[in-house]
Amino acid sequence: MNEYRSSIEFASPDLPLRDDVRRLGALVGDLLVEQVSAAFLDDVEDVRTRAIARRENQAPLSELADGLAGRTPQQAETMVRAFSTYFQVVNIAERVHRIRRRRDYQRAGTAGAQPDGLQDALQHLKAQGVGLDELAQWLPRIDIEPVFTAHPTEAVRRALLEKEQLMVASLVDNLDGQRTPGEAAADAARFRMALTASWQTTDSSPVRPTVDDEREHVGFYLVQVLYRVIPVLYESLQQALRDTYGEELPLPRLLRFGTWVGGDMDGNPNVDAHTIRNTLDAQRQAVLGRYQKELLQLASLLSQSTERVGVSDALQARVAQYHQLLPQVQSRPRHADMPYRLLNDRMRARLQATLDDGEGAYAGPDELIEDLQLILDSLRANRGEHAGGFAVQRLLWRVKTFGFHLARLDVRQESSVHARALATVLGGDAAWDSLDTVGRARLLAPHASGDAPLPKGDDEGNQRLDAVFAALADARVRHGGDALGSYIISMAHDRSDVLAVLALARRGGLVEAGGAVPLDIAPLFETVDDLKRGTATLRDLLADPVYRAHLRARDDVQMVMLGYSDSSKDGGIAASRWGLQRAQVELMEVAAEAGIRLTFFHGRGGSISRGGGKTTHAVDASPRGSIDGRLRVTEQGEVIHRKYGIRALALRSLEQATGAVLRASLRPRAAEPREDDWRPVMDVVAGSSSEVYRTFVGQSGFMDYFRTATPIDVIERMTLGSRPSRRLGQDAALGNLRAIPWVFAWSQARAVIPGWYGVGSGLQAAVDAGHEQTLREMARDWPFFRTFLDDIAMVLSKGDITIAEQFSLLSGDLHGRFFPQVQRELELTRHWLLALMDQQTLLDHDARLSLSIRLRNPYVDPISVLQVDLLQRWRESGREDDELLRALVACVNGVSQGVQNTG
């Protein structure tokens, strides 16, 4: 597997990528000979040649299928793993190439700022008239918060993550080409060692992960990657300030992190008060442990003696204070003249006491920050800036970012869970169901305000909710308010859903001494209809005197979460995207009228159909004024791995987010008067698209088609996440199926229907209404619409209608009913994409992305062909053949590696 295809042209900056792909492909070939046989490599090469011929010479799919026919499940699994391993090294090569390109830009200095980087953002702002004073006023308002969530269709095993990092390191070490032959040989040996160990490790655990496993998985990125790169982000920003403005600025904290792991109860019975407590304790232990290790390293560095250099009076006083506070801590006699070490010993002791809940514990991170700032100030005042100041400043940035909690824990629960609990204690289901929104709000008002206690219930639902709010109350005492994020209400429909949480929180004991509930409550609008009703819901909520009093106690800041996944599953991607765009504009207007500050929390997934895509593009395409210094967004599954799996790329991702927020906040794009003409056209596109999409998925027999034309039955048996694929106790109707497996299954079948279906009909309807020229204007000049079309083009480029047809044929008679509709809509969508974007082929304008997809698609095809064959055989066996299932799981993993999307 060591030859790149001659028809693929690499641009000059990408020639090193070509060389890496060729070299690493040869290593994969050597691996296959060693681990399987030379004959097997010949077999792989034959299949590879057939796959390339299909793509480049329009050879029929049957020729590829013939080369794969007649294999046992074990033989098929081994073939799939061979191509998956190729994807693994190509993915690594591409990530390393991104690091190479970043270094190239850095070497170029100010003459070649990397697009979307910090220097690029500052140069843009300066050109727009932003001076240092204005920038200094804005920086304290910047608040960027990636929120990591467990992902039930993707979780790379930690053992494989660690091996991937070894492979990356072995390539990065020689990026400058200065390694000696011996060193280069050692690098190759390290790479091959990690690659071979990966081959001998299963891709997924044989058992379904627990919530603890998911927390450990997310913790890997937080502790092993992001903890290390956070100081570099601030150093890069200071360097960009020096290069652009000629001087630095005092930098406040710009970023923090959140997590749902351990707090997302929606549809997951494995998450409860117990996991909330365990998660907060585990995160506290992890981050305080890192601080202790870093302080120990600082102790060896900060060896200054009072004979040689002075220290500040404030630091000497702090040492004396800690002698009194911690008399049991004894430093070594030879360190008696080293005040920094004396203080360091006691700071580590205080951290240990904090972990143990013992005497002398830090009350919170602010006290540790104060100690570190004392050390830094003393060093700077006594010629110690270059004798430890750099290292102390790095630890300071970490403590300011991660606090004592590592990541803020959100809690999420579905509105119906609260409603069922309240109905039990407030008159029964019939009485509750008979009330409209106003009636429910009136009934809840005295309980939400604290004027009357909410009755307790002895049923399991009420007891679980009481335990959750009691855990949150305890967490505020033990971990501090910064450890907790928002309480998110999924499927929020009206203001009573929010008042319900307020009433339940009071009953659970989450109340401050003054009577306020210290909890930020965020409704999640996640269907197309809820997005449309969201404006009325927020207006009603802000007009409610009980909730308005609560919000005043929360500094008049309201968070609203926007659901990209369910809105797309519910109404199609065009209606989802437009509904989200319009909702933000209208919600901002309501917030402005009420005089409150609104924060949007974007519930984006990994795939385009679930709101995925580049953060910079999403920010640029967002409504004018909607960012306003704040960006809170979920990071899921393969997105976490792709953006934060390697330190240099994690840094780049954070820089891109920071730069995008700075640009959008300080100099939002000018108001576009033509948007008044464009919005009605987009209404036509979204409305017609949604009608076609809903008609398609609402047809009789559609769910049977979905369950036979995709490998959803395999996905549901995989041990990928702690959460079930649909809410417990509900049938397999589309409305009850979660968005992630819905998207994942269609992605595996290469049809990717959630990512484009209905778009062509929506565009055609607008053209039929006489808006073709307006659509062309929108595609050229409106960032929202242009980004939307770009995303659809990428989805279509990753799909394959011929292979999708093979999956569809598995549905028997249903194929003839449904697949022709898919073909017609696909052709219509492709036609209007090319026409409106003035392109000959999809992704004409994005050579690098097009190259990436072209490198992969031929190697995904053999896996898909095997997947269809294995799926048919497995179903014919009554889904009882475990060898076939194991091979199918390998196919799912292989396709995911190849297309770089799951759900």
Order of alpha helices (4+ residues) and beta strands (2+ residues): alpha-alpha-alpha-alpha-alpha-alpha-beta-alpha-alpha-alpha-alpha-beta-alpha-alpha-alpha-alpha-alpha-beta-alpha-alpha-alpha-alpha-beta-alpha-beta-alpha-alpha-beta-alpha-alpha-beta-alpha-beta-alpha-alpha-alpha-alpha-alpha-alpha-alpha-alpha-alpha-alpha-alpha-alpha-alpha
